Amino acid sequence: MSFFEENTGCLKQRFPGFENEVLSRFKADSALTLVETDSGFPSAVYRGRLLHSRQAPLREAERIAEREDLARASCVIITGFGLGYLAEACLTLNPGISVVIMEPDIPLFLASLSSRPLSRIFTSQRISLLLNADPEVLFSLLSAVPPGPIKLVKFRPLYENHKAYYDHVETVIASFINRREINENTLKRFGHVWVRNMFRNLSGLMKARPVMELYGLFSGTPALVLAAGPSLDLLMPHLKNLRDKFLIIAVDTSLNACVLSGVEPDFLIVVDPQYWNTRHLDKMALGSCAVVSELSTHPAVFRKAMGQLYFCSSIFPLSRYFEEVLGDWGRLGAGGSVSTTAWDFARLLGCRPILFAGLDLGFPDKATHYRGSFFEERSQSLAGRMMPPETLSFSYITEAGPFADVNNLGGRTLTDRRLSLYRWWFENQLTLYPGTDTGTLSAKGLAIKNMPLVDLENLYERPDIRKELDPVLRNLGKEPAENAPTKGSHLVPVMERLAEEMTALKHYAEKALALTGTLATARSGINDAGAVLGELNRIDGHILASVSRDIAGFLVQESARGILSRASAETTMEKLTEETGAMYREIMESADFHLSLLRTSLTQITRID
């Protein structure tokens, strides 16, 4: 059997689609020439360029992998395959690490399969092979890797041949790392707030409907989505007239613009857990406006009179626990901004086209929000002789690393690291859903691929549809809900079961913490230590089997990441015992925190019902 047959056999077994998607569509590049070496491992020349060492290609790859310091990495992404030496070295020298191979040149990859046996690479469950794949797919793939650093290793000999592709790969990796860092910092700062909000909002489930009831309800209906950027000022004088021609979807931060324009939006999207975000709704009546929210939103929102309330699924384990028991609520995309959720809501309603107003993702003319927004009014109220509003705006603009980027007119608009992540989210979603006709009215907003600029005057050419929309909107929530509980009696048994699970989890964590204390004091002999470790393993099994582990573990993620990132072969037993004890203590404290909130919420719901 030839090397090619052996290697393609491994690939077909490991990747079932390989034969139809690759072998049947591409031929090996004949320009690859193998070169014998003294080490017995072949090198190769491709179009006049040497790909590996002429003496010892495997050892060369091992030195590169060692130089990259991959010991603590959870994942390494290799741009280019060559003859596979770099991928093999990363697998061999770093047991446990995930290896992603990004190779845009399929014919060259097929030619490499005739060079040597590669089964060690292709049979590994730690390998992901992406052949001429859209670099954007990296985002979902990286979301599944364990916590830890992500490393990029470049196969230099052919890097320049596909520089644009590899630059895109680097951009996606940087965006993922950036977003993960922001998420981790946000969790560290607001994790307890989110959990507290969710427990306080459980009573809201008694009046909410699942957002999935609305999917497809407005198929083919044009939607105008109102974000809160400075360019919203340009739309406000036209909003009252355009209401007859569009379904109006507003994010919470843009509600005051609607009020100032004399327009009640059809849907209001409110998904922010923080108190200050509720201030956008100060002194505002929501009237018959339907509100789309989720369980972690700040409870102050739900004290207002409003139209029908809809809940969407949440990314948080506590919310998922209730949803698994009570029924699916329906998912909306979450790209870190309420505007991303509003776009996905419009998409799932079936709206076409979806037009954005106020989606600037930057600071056109150095403005931060539309005139009359809560942000602007707050900066005015906080201003003084020594701190004018301009100083507060300057701080807002400069705090997240500002830089200029291309806008929809081809000029430059100031943006920042955080806002550019939202641009990446929109571009990724518009690639995933190419049939979603989306445009923007923000001329000086950050340019977003596949979201063209639309002339405001052209909107007046659309027919009036308000007479068709209003009867549908008035009927929202009138039909019986299938997936939302209507009485506390639905919720109470679920909450009581969770309390039992959380109590058991706290007990196991307390017991494990005491055992690690026994190990740390070193009062026991080696035989006793073995028994203690055995008991800890048994307790770990109970913790991992608990349905409440993810709920309590939500607040322990930072400690877990810290332990994993610091772990190495040189870690002493004493240090490991200390960190393990700290982990059990955090699990115990998290379980206790959840139990306290759970008991309070149970009392409230029982009283309401």
N, C-alpha and C positions, 0 to 999 in steps of 0.2 A: 504494500500500500504506500503511495507517495505521501510526502508531507502535506501536500494540498488536500488530498482526500482525507487524511487523518484529521487535519485541522478543520476542514469544513464539516466533517462528521461531528466533531465536538460542538461547533457553532450551531449546527442544526438541532442538536439535542438540547443545548443550553438556551438557544433563542429560536423558538418554533417558527417565527416568521422569516428567518434568515434566508431560507431557500427561495421563497416566492418574492420577497422584497429586495433581495440583493443578488443572489446567485443567478436567478433567471433574468435579471435585468441589466447586469453589468459584466464586463469582461476585465480580466487582469491587465494591468498596464505593462506592456512589454519593454518599457524604457528602464525598468528596474533591473540592475545587473548585480548578481551576488559576487562577493569577493572573499576568498579563503583567507583565514588568519592563523597565526601560530597557536592560538588558544583552542582551535577546533570549532569555535563559534563563528558563523559567517558574518561578515559585514556586507555593505551594499553601496552601490553608487546609483544615484538617480539624476538623470539629466545633467551629468557632469559634477554633481555634488556628492561628497562622501557623507553617508548617513551615520556611520558608527566608526569606532576606532579600528584601524587596520591590524592592531595587535591583540587587544582583549576587549571586545565590545561589551561583554557582560560586566566585567570589572569596571569599565568606564561608567556604565549606567549605575552601578552600585555606589560609586563615588559621588555621582550627581545626587542620588537619593539620600546619601548620608549628609551631604552638604546642605540639603534642604531642611534638615532637622524636623523629620516627620513624626518623631516619637509620640508627641502629644496630640497630633492631628486626628480628627475623626474621619476626615475624607481628604483625598488628594485628587485633583483633576489634572489629567495629562493632556496637553494639546498636541496631538500627533502620535501616531503609533510606531512608525519606523518598522523595525523587525521585532518590536515588542520587548526589548531589553529593559527599558525604563519601567514599564508596567510590571514586569517580572521582578525587578529589583525592589520596587515599592511594596509588592505583595510579600516578598520573602523577608525583607528587613523589618517590616512593620506588621506583625500579626494582629488582626482585628481591624485594621484600617480599611475603609471603603475606597475603591479606586474607580474613577470615572475616566474613560478614554474618549476624547472628542476628536474624531478623524473625519474631516470633510471630504477627503479624496478616496472614494470607494474603489476605483480601479487600482490605485496604488496599494490600498489595504489588501485587496484580493491577491495582488502580486506577492505581497509579503508572506502569504500563507504557504508559499512553496519554498520558503527559506529554511525552516527548521521546525521541530515539534513545538507547538504552542499550547498543548492541552493544559499545561500547568496554569496558564492564564485563563483560558476560555472555560475551564470547568470550575473555576473558583466562584463561589457564591458572593464573593466580595467585589466582583467586577461588574461594572455597567459599561456597555459598549454603545456609543452613540455615533452612528455613521451618517455624516452629512445631515445631522439633525438640527432643527432650529435651536439655537442656543437658549431660547426662552424656556425650553423644557427643563433646563437645569434647575429652574426655580422650584418646581414641584419635586424634582428628584432630591435636591438638597434639603427640602423641608422634612424628608423622611430619615435623614442621617442622624446619628446620635449627637448629643451636645459635644462641642469641642472645636478647635480651630479647623478651618478649611484652607488647604494649601493648593496653589496653582503651580504646576511644574511644566515648563515649556520644553518641547522637543525642538531645539534650536535650528537644526539643519534645514528644516522645511517651513519654519515659522513665517518667513517673509512671503512664501508662495500663497498663503491664505491669510494674510495679515488682517484684512477687514473682518473675516470670519472670527479669527481669534480675538480681535479687539472687542467684538460683540460678546464673546464668551467672557472676557474679563469684565465688561460692563455689567453683565448679568450677575456674576459672582460678587462684584463690589456692591451692587444693589441689594443682593440677598444678605450679605454680611452687614451692610448698613442698616437694613430693615430689621434684622435679627437683633442687632445691638440696641436699636431704638425700642423694640418690643421688650427686650430684657430689662432695660432701664425703666420703661413705663411700668412693667410688672412689679419691679422692685419698689417703685414709688407708690403705685396705686392698687396693688393686688388686694390688700385688705379692704379698700374702699369698694372695689368691684364685688367682692364676696358679700360685704354688708348690704350693698344695694340689692343684690339678687334676693337675699332673704327678705328684705323689706318689701320687695316687689312681688312676692309670691301671691299676695292677695289680688294683685292685678290680673293674674291668670284667670280669675273668676269672671272677668268681664271682657277679656281679650279674645280675639279670633286669630287663627293661624293665617299668616300672610299668604300661604300657598293657595288659599281660597281665591285670591285675586289673580293668580297666574293666567295669562291669556285673556283676561276680561276686557282689555282695551286693545285688542289685536288690530293693528293698522292705524291706530289713532295717533296723531302727532302730539308729542309731549314737549313742554318747555320746562326744563329743570333749572331752578334758580339756586346758584351758589352765591357766596357772599363776597366775592372779589370786587375790587374797585370798579371794574367795567360794568357792574350791575347798575351803576348810576345812569348809564346810557339807555338802559331798557326801561327804567322805572316810568318815564312819561308815557310809554307805549303799552305798559302792562295791562291796563284796564281794557283796552281795545283788543289786545291779543288773547285775552282770556276767552273770548268767544271762539277762537280758532284753535286753541290748544288745551290739552289736559295740563293743569299747572301742578308741578311737583316742587315743593320748596324744602330746602334743608333748614334746620332750626335757626342757624345764624342769619338766614335771609328773610325770616318772617317779618321783621320790622319793615323791610322794603315793601313787602306786600301790603302791610297796614298803611304805610305812607302813600301807597299808590291806590288805596281804596279797593284792594282785591283780597278775597279770601282764597287761599290755595285749596286745591282739591285734596292733596295729600301733603302731610308734613312729616319729614323724616327726622327722627330724634333718636340717636343711638350712642350719645356720649355719656359716660358714667360720672363725669366730674361736675361738681356743684356749679362752678363758674359758667359752664355751658348752659345751665338752666336759666341764667340771667338774661339770655336772649329773649326769653318768653315773658319777662317782667311786664306786668300791667297789660298783657295782651290777652284778649279773649280769642279762643280757638274756634268758637262758634260750632258749625257743623263739619269742620275740617276733620277728615280721617287722619289718624296718627299711626305711623308705622314705627315701631320701637323694638327693643329687646330687653331681656330680663335684667341686664346690668346697668341700664340707664338710671340716672339719678332719680330717686322717688319723687322729688318735688314736681317733676313733669306731670305725674299722674294725679296730682291733686287738682288740676285744672279741669274745668268742664270742656268737653271735646266731643267730636263725632265718634264714630266707631274706632276702637283701638285694635291694632293688629300687632302681634308679636312675631318676630322672625327668630330662627335658631341662633344660638350664641356659640362662640368658640369655646366658652368656658365649661369645664367639666361638670360643675354644679347644674348649669342650665341643661346640658346634654342628659344628665341623669333624669331630670323630670320629663324631658321630652321623650326619652326612650320608654318611659312608663305610660305617659299620658297621650302620646301620639306626636307625629311629626308636625312642626310648625312651618317649615319651609325655609330654605336658606337664601340669604342675600349676600352678595360679594362684599368683602370688607378689605379695602386697600389701605386702611389707616386714616381715611378721611370720610366724613359723612357724605361728601359728594360722590365718592366711589359707590357707596351703598345706594344713593339715590339713582345713579345711572343703572345699576343692576336691577333695581326695583322697576324702573321704566322698561328695561329690556324684558323682564319676566312678565310684565303686564301685557307685552306684545306691542308696545308703542313703536311706531315708525312714522317719520323719523324722530330721533331724540335730539333736541337742540339745547345746548347749554348757554346760559347767561351767567356771567360772573365767575366763570371757571378760568381764572387768570394763572393760577399756580405760580405766582410771582408778584412783583410789586411795580406794576406799570406806573410811570411818573412818580415813583417812590411812595405810592399810596399803599396801604395795607388792606383796607376794607372799604365797602361802599359808605357814602355819607349817610349818617343816621344809624349806623350799626351800633350794637352795644359796645364793641371794641372802641369805636371812635368816641362815643359818649363817655365811656369810662376814662379814656385818656384825657378828655377835657375836664372831667371832675377831679382827677388826680393831679392835674397840672397846677403849677404855682410859679412864682417869680423865678425860683431856682430850678424848676423842672417843667419847662413848657411842653405842650403836646408833641412838638417835633422831636424832643429828646426821647420821649417814650416810644414814638414810632421808629426812631433810629435804633433803639435797643431791640425792638421786635424784629426789625429787618436784619440786623447784624448778628443776632445770637446763634443762628444755625448755619454759619458759613456761607455768606452770600456770594453769588457769582452771576455774570451775565450770560444769557443763552438766547437762542433764536426764538423770535416770536412769530405770530401768524402773518405779519406784514413783511417778514424777512429782516427786520431790524433786531435789536437786542433789548431784552427785558431782564431786570434784576430778579433772580430767584434764589433758592437756597437748597441745601442738601435734602431737607425734609420734603419740600414741595416737588423736587425733581423725582423723588421716589413715586409720588402719585402719578406723575406723567408716565413713568415706566409702567405702572399698574394699568393705566388706561390703554397704553399701546399694546400691552400683553393681552388684555381682554378683547380689544378690537381685532387682534389677530386670531384669537380663539373663536370669536363670534363674528365672522366677516360679513354676515348678512345684516348686522345691526347698523342701520343708517344713522350715524351720529355726526353732528356738526357743532360748531361753536360760534357765538356772536362776539367773542372777545378778540378784537383785532390786535391788541398789544399783549394778549395772554401768551403763555409759553406754547410754542408749536407742538402739537401732539400728532404723531403719525396716524393717518386714516381718520382724523377728525378735522375736516376742512373748515375754513372760515366761511360763514354764511352772511349775506347782506341782510341787515335788519329790515330794510324796505321791502324785500321780497316776501317777508312773512305776511304782509297785508294782502297778498294775492291768494292766500289760502281761504277756502270756504269756511263759513261759520258752522260750528258743530256743537255749540253749547246746548241747543235744544235736545240733541241726542245724548249728550253726556249727563246732564242733570238727573234724568230719571234713573239712570244706572247708579249714580252716586247716592241718590236718596235711598236706594234700596239696599245699600251696603249693610250687612249685619242683620238683615231681616230673616234670612233663612236659618234654620237650626244649624249650629256648629257641630261638626263631627269630632274634631281633634282637640277641642279646648274644653276644659272642665268648667261647668257652670255653677258648681256648688263646692263649698269647702270639704264636703264629704268625699269628694274625689281626691283632694289633695292630702287630707290628714293621714290616711293610711300610708301613703307614699312617704310623707315626712317622718312618720313614726318608724318606718323601716330604716330610713336613713339614719335616724337617731340611734337605733340599735347597732347598726353597722359602725357608726362613728364612735360609739362608746367602746365597742370591741377593739377598734383600731387604736384608740387611746390606751386601752389596757395593754395591748401587745407592745406598743411603743414604750410605755412606762417600764414594762418587764425587761425589754431589751436594753433600755438605758441603764437599769440596775445591773444587768449582766456585764455590760461594757465597763461599768465602774469596777466590777470585780476583777476583770482582766487588767484594768489600768493600775490597780493597786498592787497587782502581782502577789497577792496573798496566797493564791492557789498554786499547786505544783503543776507540772506539765500534763499529768493525767487529768487533773481537774480542769485545766485550761482547754483540753480537748473536749471535755464534756460541755463546757460553757459554749464553745464555738458550735458544737452540735446543736445545742438548744437555741442559739442565735439563728442558725440555719432554719430550724423548725419554725421559729417566730417569723422569720423573713418570708417563709412560705405562706403563712397566714396573712401577712400584710399584703403580699402580692396577689393573693386570692380575693382580697376584700373588694367589694364593689365601690367602696368609698375611698380607695387608695388614691385614685386620680384626683378626686375632689380635694382631699387634704393635701395631696402632693403638689397641687397647683401653687401653693404658697411656699413650697420647699425647693422650687426649681433652681434658685440661685445657688443654694448650698450644694445641691447635687452636681451642678455644673462645675462649681469650684473644686469639689473633691475629684471629679473625673479629670479636670484639667491639671491638677497637681499630682495625680497618681503616676508613679513610675516604678521601675524595678528597684530603685534605691529607697523607696518609701519604707520607713521602719515600722515595726509592729506597734510600737508605742504611738507613733503619729497616726497610723491607720485606726487604732482603737479610739484615739481622741476625736478624730473626724467622724468616725462612725457613731460615736456617742452623741456628737453635736447633731448629726442627722436625725437620730431617734428622738432627741429632745425637740427638734423643730416639728417632726411629725406629731408628737404628742401635743405640742402647743397649738399646732394648726387644727388638730381634731378638737381640742378644747374650745378654740375660737369658733369653729363651725357649730359645735354643740350649743354654745351659749346663744348664738343667733338663731339657731333652729328652734330652740325651746321658746324664745320670745315670739318668733313668727307663728309657731303652733298656737300659742295663746291668742294671738291677734285673729287668726283665721277662724278658730273655734268660736270666738266671740262674734265675729261678723256673720258666720253661718247660722 
